[in-house]
């Protein structure tokens, strides 16, 4: 697995932008300490903090095509 973002703090009502680096949404493995929403645009995966009261800690990994 490739780590795209490690232990990033996402404050209340904020977003974390992670470059796609050629990966697809289906390849992502996301670990978060609270609720989040995942969106994407042409260049980034966008992880939005959906917790009502606190920041969350997020790690994003991607599984390459051949590692399934």
N, CA, C and O atoms as a Tinker XYZ file with bonds, in Angstrom:
   272  protein
     1  N      0.836000   -1.193000    0.000000    73     2
     2  CA     0.000000    0.000000    0.000000    64     1     3
     3  C      0.875000    1.249000    0.000000    63     2     4     5
     4  O      1.975000    1.276000    0.551000    81     3
     5  N      0.343000    2.264000   -0.634000    73     3     6
     6  CA     1.026000    3.548000   -0.724000    64     5     7
     7  C      0.310000    4.533000    0.196000    63     6     8     9
     8  O     -0.912000    4.662000    0.129000    81     7
     9  N      1.050000    5.223000    1.048000    73     7    10
    10  CA     0.458000    6.212000    1.944000    64     9    11
    11  C      0.394000    7.557000    1.228000    63    10    12    13
    12  O      1.419000    8.101000    0.819000    81    11
    13  N     -0.807000    8.082000    1.080000    73    11    14
    14  CA    -1.007000    9.379000    0.424000    64    13    15
    15  C     -1.037000   10.523000    1.429000    63    14    16    17
    16  O     -0.639000   11.643000    1.107000    81    15
    17  N     -1.507000   10.252000    2.646000    73    15    18
    18  CA    -1.534000   11.248000    3.726000    64    17    19
    19  C     -1.507000   10.490000    5.049000    63    18    20    21
    20  O     -2.292000    9.562000    5.247000    81    19
    21  N     -0.618000   10.875000    5.947000    73    19    22
    22  CA    -0.469000   10.159000    7.218000    64    21    23
    23  C     -0.742000   11.080000    8.399000    63    22    24    25
    24  O     -0.129000   12.140000    8.529000    81    23
    25  N     -1.666000   10.666000    9.256000    73    23    26
    26  CA    -1.957000   11.363000   10.507000    64    25    27
    27  C     -2.189000   12.865000   10.321000    63    26    28    29
    28  O     -1.596000   13.688000   11.019000    81    27
    29  N     -3.048000   13.201000    9.385000    73    27    30
    30  CA    -3.376000   14.607000    9.125000    64    29    31
    31  C     -4.565000   15.022000    9.988000    63    30    32    33
    32  O     -5.563000   14.305000   10.063000    81    31
    33  N     -4.457000   16.163000   10.630000    73    31    34
    34  CA    -5.543000   16.705000   11.438000    64    33    35
    35  C     -6.435000   17.545000   10.524000    63    34    36    37
    36  O     -5.964000   18.439000    9.821000    81    35
    37  N     -7.735000   17.237000   10.551000    73    35    38
    38  CA    -8.707000   17.996000    9.766000    64    37    39
    39  C     -9.615000   18.719000   10.761000    63    38    40    41
    40  O    -10.450000   18.085000   11.406000    81    39
    41  N     -9.459000   20.046000   10.894000    73    39    42
    42  CA   -10.259000   20.812000   11.858000    64    41    43
    43  C    -11.748000   20.808000   11.512000    63    42    44    45
    44  O    -12.149000   20.376000   10.431000    81    43
    45  N    -12.547000   21.293000   12.442000    73    43    46
    46  CA   -13.993000   21.402000   12.240000    64    45    47
    47  C    -14.328000   22.103000   10.929000    63    46    48    49
    48  O    -13.742000   23.133000   10.595000    81    47
    49  N    -15.279000   21.531000   10.191000    73    47    50
    50  CA   -15.803000   22.135000    8.955000    64    49    51
    51  C    -14.728000   22.429000    7.917000    63    50    52    53
    52  O    -14.915000   23.308000    7.075000    81    51
    53  N    -13.619000   21.722000    7.959000    73    51    54
    54  CA   -12.529000   21.924000    6.993000    64    53    55
    55  C    -12.362000   20.682000    6.140000    63    54    56    57
    56  O    -12.995000   19.653000    6.376000    81    55
    57  N    -11.489000   20.800000    5.133000    73    55    58
    58  CA   -11.260000   19.700000    4.216000    64    57    59
    59  C     -9.774000   19.419000    4.058000    63    58    60    61
    60  O     -8.931000   20.302000    4.216000    81    59
    61  N     -9.484000   18.180000    3.744000    73    59    62
    62  CA    -8.123000   17.750000    3.438000    64    61    63
    63  C     -8.089000   17.396000    1.961000    63    62    64    65
    64  O     -8.885000   16.578000    1.500000    81    63
    65  N     -7.166000   18.009000    1.211000    73    63    66
    66  CA    -7.019000   17.745000   -0.213000    64    65    67
    67  C     -5.826000   16.820000   -0.403000    63    66    68    69
    68  O     -4.704000   17.154000   -0.023000    81    67
    69  N     -6.076000   15.651000   -0.997000    73    67    70
    70  CA    -5.032000   14.649000   -1.208000    64    69    71
    71  C     -4.871000   14.449000   -2.714000    63    70    72    73
    72  O     -5.829000   14.057000   -3.380000    81    71
    73  N     -3.676000   14.709000   -3.270000    73    71    74
    74  CA    -3.471000   14.507000   -4.710000    64    73    75
    75  C     -3.776000   13.063000   -5.113000    63    74    76    77
    76  O     -3.441000   12.125000   -4.389000    81    75
    77  N     -4.407000   12.895000   -6.260000    73    75    78
    78  CA    -4.821000   11.563000   -6.711000    64    77    79
    79  C     -3.645000   10.650000   -7.067000    63    78    80    81
    80  O     -3.710000    9.446000   -6.820000    81    79
    81  N     -2.602000   11.189000   -7.627000    73    79    82
    82  CA    -1.409000   10.431000   -7.997000    64    81    83
    83  C     -1.740000    9.201000   -8.835000    63    82    84    85
    84  O     -1.066000    8.177000   -8.723000    81    83
    85  N     -2.764000    9.291000   -9.668000    73    83    86
    86  CA    -3.118000    8.194000  -10.561000    64    85    87
    87  C     -4.011000    7.126000   -9.948000    63    86    88    89
    88  O     -4.340000    6.152000  -10.625000    81    87
    89  N     -4.411000    7.272000   -8.699000    73    87    90
    90  CA    -5.268000    6.284000   -8.044000    64    89    91
    91  C     -6.739000    6.628000   -8.253000    63    90    92    93
    92  O     -7.093000    7.776000   -8.523000    81    91
    93  N     -7.595000    5.602000   -8.122000    73    91    94
    94  CA    -9.038000    5.774000   -8.212000    64    93    95
    95  C     -9.638000    5.691000   -6.814000    63    94    96    97
    96  O     -9.017000    5.179000   -5.882000    81    95
    97  N    -10.841000    6.198000   -6.689000    73    95    98
    98  CA   -11.549000    6.218000   -5.404000    64    97    99
    99  C    -11.679000    4.815000   -4.801000    63    98   100   101
   100  O    -11.571000    4.651000   -3.586000    81    99
   101  N    -11.908000    3.814000   -5.639000    73    99   102
   102  CA   -12.095000    2.441000   -5.185000    64   101   103
   103  C    -10.826000    1.850000   -4.556000    63   102   104   105
   104  O    -10.907000    0.871000   -3.814000    81   103
   105  N     -9.682000    2.423000   -4.840000    73   103   106
   106  CA    -8.413000    1.921000   -4.321000    64   105   107
   107  C     -8.065000    2.482000   -2.943000    63   106   108   109
   108  O     -7.110000    2.019000   -2.319000    81   107
   109  N     -8.817000    3.462000   -2.459000    73   107   110
   110  CA    -8.482000    4.125000   -1.199000    64   109   111
   111  C     -8.864000    3.297000    0.022000    63   110   112   113
   112  O     -9.884000    2.607000    0.042000    81   111
   113  N     -8.015000    3.389000    1.031000    73   111   114
   114  CA    -8.299000    2.861000    2.360000    64   113   115
   115  C     -8.126000    4.055000    3.299000    63   114   116   117
   116  O     -7.022000    4.577000    3.456000    81   115
   117  N     -9.225000    4.479000    3.918000    73   115   118
   118  CA    -9.207000    5.678000    4.757000    64   117   119
   119  C     -9.462000    5.286000    6.199000    63   118   120   121
   120  O    -10.437000    4.602000    6.510000    81   119
   121  N     -8.567000    5.733000    7.080000    73   119   122
   122  CA    -8.736000    5.548000    8.518000    64   121   123
   123  C     -8.960000    6.928000    9.118000    63   122   124   125
   124  O     -8.142000    7.828000    8.934000    81   123
   125  N    -10.066000    7.096000    9.835000    73   123   126
   126  CA   -10.392000    8.402000   10.417000    64   125   127
   127  C    -10.910000    8.211000   11.834000    63   126   128   129
   128  O    -11.553000    7.208000   12.144000    81   127
   129  N    -10.622000    9.185000   12.688000    73   127   130
   130  CA   -11.051000    9.113000   14.085000    64   129   131
   131  C    -12.470000    9.640000   14.289000    63   130   132   133
   132  O    -12.930000    9.749000   15.426000    81   131
   133  N    -13.164000    9.964000   13.207000    73   131   134
   134  CA   -14.529000   10.457000   13.287000    64   133   135
   135  C    -15.184000   10.402000   11.927000    63   134   136   137
   136  O    -14.569000    9.933000   10.970000    81   135
   137  N    -16.415000   10.869000   11.816000    73   135   138
   138  CA   -17.126000   10.821000   10.538000    64   137   139
   139  C    -16.525000   11.785000    9.516000    63   138   140   141
   140  O    -16.054000   12.872000    9.851000    81   139
   141  N    -16.561000   11.349000    8.266000    73   139   142
   142  CA   -16.025000   12.170000    7.183000    64   141   143
   143  C    -16.838000   11.927000    5.925000    63   142   144   145
   144  O    -17.580000   10.949000    5.831000    81   143
   145  N    -16.692000   12.824000    4.961000    73   143   146
   146  CA   -17.293000   12.659000    3.642000    64   145   147
   147  C    -16.159000   12.675000    2.634000    63   146   148   149
   148  O    -15.212000   13.452000    2.764000    81   147
   149  N    -16.256000   11.820000    1.635000    73   147   150
   150  CA   -15.227000   11.736000    0.594000    64   149   151
   151  C    -15.804000   12.243000   -0.715000    63   150   152   153
   152  O    -16.834000   11.757000   -1.183000    81   151
   153  N    -15.131000   13.225000   -1.301000    73   151   154
   154  CA   -15.498000   13.787000   -2.595000    64   153   155
   155  C    -14.240000   13.750000   -3.450000    63   154   156   157
   156  O    -13.153000   13.447000   -2.957000    81   155
   157  N    -14.391000   14.058000   -4.721000    73   155   158
   158  CA   -13.202000   14.175000   -5.556000    64   157   159
   159  C    -13.429000   15.197000   -6.653000    63   158   160   161
   160  O    -14.555000   15.436000   -7.089000    81   159
   161  N    -12.325000   15.793000   -7.087000    73   159   162
   162  CA   -12.351000   16.666000   -8.248000    64   161   163
   163  C    -11.318000   16.106000   -9.227000    63   162   164   165
   164  O    -10.852000   14.982000   -9.038000    81   163
   165  N    -10.958000   16.835000  -10.236000    73   163   166
   166  CA   -10.046000   16.311000  -11.262000    64   165   167
   167  C     -8.664000   15.959000  -10.721000    63   166   168   169
   168  O     -8.040000   15.015000  -11.206000    81   167
   169  N     -8.180000   16.688000   -9.740000    73   167   170
   170  CA    -6.810000   16.509000   -9.272000    64   169   171
   171  C     -6.679000   15.947000   -7.865000    63   170   172   173
   172  O     -5.613000   15.448000   -7.505000    81   171
   173  N     -7.746000   16.016000   -7.052000    73   171   174
   174  CA    -7.644000   15.661000   -5.637000    64   173   175
   175  C     -8.809000   14.797000   -5.153000    63   174   176   177
   176  O     -9.918000   14.849000   -5.685000    81   175
   177  N     -8.513000   14.002000   -4.127000    73   175   178
   178  CA    -9.555000   13.426000   -3.294000    64   177   179
   179  C     -9.766000   14.444000   -2.182000    63   178   180   181
   180  O     -8.795000   14.985000   -1.652000    81   179
   181  N    -11.001000   14.709000   -1.824000    73   179   182
   182  CA   -11.315000   15.720000   -0.820000    64   181   183
   183  C    -12.013000   15.027000    0.343000    63   182   184   185
   184  O    -13.080000   14.437000    0.177000    81   183
   185  N    -11.403000   15.104000    1.516000    73   183   186
   186  CA   -11.974000   14.504000    2.708000    64   185   187
   187  C    -12.460000   15.634000    3.602000    63   186   188   189
   188  O    -11.680000   16.479000    4.040000    81   187
   189  N    -13.766000   15.635000    3.866000    73   187   190
   190  CA   -14.389000   16.696000    4.655000    64   189   191
   191  C    -14.714000   16.175000    6.049000    63   190   192   193
   192  O    -15.300000   15.102000    6.196000    81   191
   193  N    -14.335000   16.929000    7.062000    73   191   194
   194  CA   -14.663000   16.591000    8.445000    64   193   195
   195  C    -16.159000   16.784000    8.659000    63   194   196   197
   196  O    -16.676000   17.886000    8.477000    81   195
   197  N    -16.858000   15.712000    9.047000    73   195   198
   198  CA   -18.304000   15.779000    9.278000    64   197   199
   199  C    -18.652000   15.690000   10.770000    63   198   200   201
   200  O    -19.824000   15.576000   11.132000    81   199
   201  N    -17.640000   15.743000   11.624000    73   199   202
   202  CA   -17.889000   15.714000   13.070000    64   201   203
   203  C    -18.416000   17.079000   13.498000    63   202   204   205
   204  O    -17.946000   18.113000   13.023000    81   203
   205  N    -19.374000   17.073000   14.378000    73   203   206
   206  CA   -20.006000   18.334000   14.784000    64   205   207
   207  C    -19.189000   19.122000   15.802000    63   206   208   209
   208  O    -19.400000   20.324000   15.964000    81   207
   209  N    -18.253000   18.456000   16.495000    73   207   210
   210  CA   -17.667000   19.109000   17.662000    64   209   211
   211  C    -16.147000   19.100000   17.758000    63   210   212   213
   212  O    -15.591000   19.777000   18.622000    81   211
   213  N    -15.462000   18.359000   16.902000    73   211   214
   214  CA   -14.008000   18.267000   17.085000    64   213   215
   215  C    -13.291000   17.984000   15.775000    63   214   216   217
   216  O    -13.907000   17.613000   14.776000    81   215
   217  N    -11.982000   18.166000   15.801000    73   215   218
   218  CA   -11.147000   17.830000   14.666000    64   217   219
   219  C    -11.009000   16.304000   14.592000    63   218   220   221
   220  O    -11.170000   15.608000   15.594000    81   219
   221  N    -10.711000   15.798000   13.397000    73   219   222
   222  CA   -10.481000   14.361000   13.247000    64   221   223
   223  C     -9.074000   14.130000   12.711000    63   222   224   225
   224  O     -8.479000   15.009000   12.088000    81   223
   225  N     -8.558000   12.945000   12.962000    73   223   226
   226  CA    -7.243000   12.532000   12.492000    64   225   227
   227  C     -7.459000   11.546000   11.353000    63   226   228   229
   228  O     -8.205000   10.579000   11.500000    81   227
   229  N     -6.800000   11.792000   10.207000    73   227   230
   230  CA    -7.050000   11.000000    9.003000    64   229   231
   231  C     -5.748000   10.466000    8.423000    63   230   232   233
   232  O     -4.751000   11.184000    8.346000    81   231
   233  N     -5.764000    9.198000    8.016000    73   231   234
   234  CA    -4.689000    8.586000    7.251000    64   233   235
   235  C     -5.311000    8.015000    5.990000    63   234   236   237
   236  O     -6.322000    7.314000    6.047000    81   235
   237  N     -4.697000    8.320000    4.839000    73   235   238
   238  CA    -5.209000    7.837000    3.554000    64   237   239
   239  C     -4.130000    6.989000    2.897000    63   238   240   241
   240  O     -2.992000    7.422000    2.713000    81   239
   241  N     -4.522000    5.763000    2.548000    73   239   242
   242  CA    -3.632000    4.857000    1.831000    64   241   243
   243  C     -4.334000    4.407000    0.564000    63   242   244   245
   244  O     -5.562000    4.404000    0.487000    81   243
   245  N     -3.534000    4.023000   -0.438000    73   243   246
   246  CA    -4.096000    3.514000   -1.696000    64   245   247
   247  C     -3.474000    2.153000   -1.986000    63   246   248   249
   248  O     -2.281000    1.934000   -1.775000    81   247
   249  N     -4.300000    1.264000   -2.466000    73   247   250
   250  CA    -3.859000   -0.075000   -2.809000    64   249   251
   251  C     -3.641000   -0.124000   -4.309000    63   250   252   253
   252  O     -4.597000    0.022000   -5.070000    81   251
   253  N     -2.393000   -0.328000   -4.762000    73   251   254
   254  CA    -2.123000   -0.402000   -6.201000    64   253   255
   255  C     -2.899000   -1.545000   -6.853000    63   254   256   257
   256  O     -3.258000   -2.515000   -6.186000    81   255
   257  N     -3.155000   -1.431000   -8.146000    73   255   258
   258  CA    -3.953000   -2.411000   -8.888000    64   257   259
   259  C     -3.500000   -3.850000   -8.688000    63   258   260   261
   260  O     -4.341000   -4.726000   -8.484000    81   259
   261  N     -2.230000   -4.119000   -8.739000    73   259   262
   262  CA    -1.727000   -5.491000   -8.642000    64   261   263
   263  C     -1.732000   -6.092000   -7.259000    63   262   264   265
   264  O     -1.470000   -7.287000   -7.126000    81   263
   265  N     -2.017000   -5.320000   -6.207000    73   263   266
   266  CA    -1.946000   -5.790000   -4.816000    64   265   267
   267  C     -3.276000   -6.269000   -4.271000    63   266   268   269
   268  O     -3.448000   -6.288000   -3.052000    81   267
   269  N     -4.202000   -6.648000   -5.087000    73   267   270
   270  CA    -5.520000   -7.046000   -4.595000    64   269   271
   271  C     -5.560000   -8.458000   -4.185000    63   270   272
   272  O     -6.603000   -8.945000   -3.747000    81   271
